[in-house]
């Protein structure tokens, strides 16, 4: 049973990471209200994929948590933190990726008459999105740091994955101190792709571990 469980959670991590990568590839750049309405279908598809990937990732992280279980049970702390981060990501995708395009499309035929009303609503939606993005980013960094330290000290996974996690965390800290804009599309893509690489690595190792049992 344990053999199949680690294989299934490894596959979940890989699948979730690939879906996130696909989401970021499809994710269009923002712009005016007119532009958002024009690309609303692409926005909706990209964010629907993101939301779909989140429970798959969470299941995968649960398997990683059990694999890295230490005497202090710190891997559960990493799991709780990443769960908070994924919930924040879900709300961010829900507000800006599904709700906002749907709302603006209802006014597509009478945009000029309502533009002054729609602008503050759109700006508010973007403002809500920024702290949710930062909650996701910080939660990912803290969780990956905890998992990576356990990997380095317990040796239950290849140590290079731990070093990769430490590098991602340090990169994020340096970026924050140098005013790197993680919430821009380019900044968020860089961060997300680095996270996806770490998640993919763990997924592959979980599958290999399941085969060895």
C-alpha positions in Angstrom: 0.0 0.0 0.0 2.8 2.4 0.9 4.6 1.7 -2.4 1.6 2.7 -4.4 0.9 5.7 -2.2 4.3 7.3 -2.8 4.0 6.6 -6.5 0.6 8.2 -6.7 1.6 11.3 -4.7 4.8 11.6 -6.8 2.6 11.5 -10.0 0.4 14.2 -8.4 3.4 16.5 -7.7 4.6 16.1 -11.3 1.1 16.5 -12.7 0.4 19.6 -10.6 3.7 21.2 -11.5 3.2 20.6 -15.2 -0.3 22.2 -15.0 1.1 25.2 -13.2 3.8 25.5 -15.9 1.1 25.3 -18.6 -0.9 27.9 -16.7 1.9 30.4 -16.7 2.6 29.7 -20.4 -1.0 30.4 -21.3 -1.3 33.3 -18.8 -1.7 36.5 -20.9 -0.4 39.9 -19.8 -2.9 42.3 -18.2 -4.0 45.6 -19.6 -7.0 47.9 -20.1 -10.5 46.8 -19.5 -11.1 46.4 -23.2 -8.0 44.1 -23.4 -9.2 42.0 -20.5 -12.6 41.5 -22.2 -10.9 40.6 -25.5 -8.7 37.9 -23.9 -11.2 36.8 -21.3 -11.5 33.2 -22.6 -7.7 32.7 -22.4 -7.6 34.2 -18.9 -10.5 31.9 -17.8 -8.8 28.8 -19.2 -5.4 29.6 -17.7 -6.8 30.2 -14.2 -9.2 27.3 -14.4 -6.1 25.1 -15.0 -4.4 26.7 -12.0 -7.3 26.0 -9.7 -7.6 22.5 -11.0 -4.0 21.8 -10.2 -4.1 23.0 -6.6 -5.8 19.9 -4.9 -3.6 17.7 -7.0 -0.5 19.5 -5.7 -1.8 19.4 -2.1 -2.2 15.6 -2.3 1.3 15.4 -3.7 2.7 17.5 -0.8 1.0 15.3 1.7 2.9 12.3 0.3 6.1 14.4 0.5 5.3 15.3 4.1 4.9 11.7 5.1 8.1 10.8 3.3 10.1 13.4 5.2 8.5 12.8 8.6 11.0 13.5 11.3 10.9 13.1 15.1 9.9 16.8 15.4 7.1 16.4 12.9 8.2 19.6 11.2 7.2 18.3 7.8 3.6 18.7 8.9 4.4 22.4 9.6 5.6 22.7 6.0 2.4 21.0 4.8 0.2 23.4 6.7 2.1 26.4 5.4 1.9 25.3 1.8 -1.8 24.6 2.2 -2.4 28.2 3.3 -0.4 29.3 0.3 -2.4 27.2 -2.1 -5.6 28.5 -0.7 -4.4 32.1 -1.3 -3.5 31.1 -4.9 -7.0 29.7 -5.3 -8.6 33.0 -4.2 -6.3 35.0 -6.4 -7.1 32.9 -9.5 -10.8 33.0 -8.6 -11.0 36.8 -8.3 -8.8 37.9 -11.2 -9.0 34.9 -13.4 -12.6 33.9 -13.3 -14.8 36.5 -11.5 -13.3 39.7 -13.1 -13.5 38.5 -16.7 -17.0 37.2 -16.2 -18.1 40.5 -14.5 -16.5 42.7 -17.2 -18.0 40.7 -20.1 -21.5 41.5 -18.8 -20.7 45.1 -19.7 -19.0 44.4 -23.0 -21.9 45.9 -25.1 -22.2 49.1 -23.0 -18.6 49.6 -22.0 -18.3 53.3 -22.7 -21.3 54.2 -20.6 -19.9 52.3 -17.6 -16.2 52.7 -17.9 -15.9 55.2 -15.0 -17.7 52.7 -12.7 -15.7 49.7 -13.9 -12.3 51.2 -13.5 -12.3 51.4 -9.7 -13.8 47.9 -9.5 -11.1 46.5 -11.7 -8.4 48.4 -9.8 -9.8 47.0 -6.5 -9.7 43.4 -7.9 -6.0 43.9 -8.9 -5.3 45.4 -5.4 -6.8 42.3 -3.7 -4.7 40.0 -6.0 -1.4 41.5 -4.9 -1.5 40.5 -1.2 -2.9 37.1 -2.1 0.1 36.6 -4.5 2.5 37.6 -1.7 0.8 35.2 0.7 1.4 32.4 -1.8 5.0 33.4 -2.5 5.9 33.7 1.2 4.1 30.5 2.1 5.9 28.6 -0.7 9.3 30.0 0.4 8.7 29.0 4.1 7.4 25.6 3.2 10.2 24.8 0.8 12.7 26.0 3.3 11.3 23.6 6.0 11.2 20.7 3.6 14.7 21.4 2.2 16.2 21.7 5.7 14.7 18.3 6.6 16.0 16.8 3.4 19.5 18.1 4.2 19.5 17.0 7.8 17.6 13.7 7.6 18.9 12.5 4.2 15.6 10.9 3.2 15.7 12.5 -0.3 18.7 13.5 -2.5 20.5 16.4 -0.9 20.7 18.4 -4.1 16.9 18.9 -3.9 17.5 20.5 -0.5 20.1 22.7 -1.8 17.8 23.7 -4.7 15.1 24.6 -2.2 17.6 26.7 -0.2 18.7 28.5 -3.4 15.1 29.3 -4.3 14.5 30.7 -0.8 17.6 32.8 -0.9 16.8 34.1 -4.4 13.3 35.1 -3.2 14.8 36.9 -0.2 17.3 38.8 -2.3 14.6 39.6 -4.8 12.4 41.0 -2.0 15.3 43.1 -0.6 16.1 44.5 -4.0 12.5 45.5 -4.8 12.1 42.8 -7.4 8.4 42.9 -8.4 7.3 39.3 -7.9 3.6 40.2 -8.7 4.4 41.3 -12.2 3.7 38.6 -14.9 7.5 38.2 -15.6 8.4 38.1 -11.9 5.6 35.7 -11.0 6.6 33.4 -14.0 10.2 33.3 -12.8 9.2 32.4 -9.3 6.6 29.9 -10.4 8.9 28.1 -12.8 11.6 27.8 -10.1 9.0 26.4 -7.7 7.7 24.0 -10.4 11.3 22.7 -10.9 11.6 21.9 -7.2 8.2 20.2 -7.1 9.0 18.2 -10.2 12.2 17.0 -8.7 10.4 15.8 -5.5 7.7 14.1 -7.6 10.3 12.1 -9.5 12.1 11.1 -6.4 8.8 10.0 -4.7 8.1 7.7 -7.7 11.5 6.2 -7.5 11.2 5.7 -3.8 7.9 3.9 -4.3 9.5 1.5 -6.8 12.2 0.7 -4.3 9.9 -0.3 -1.5 
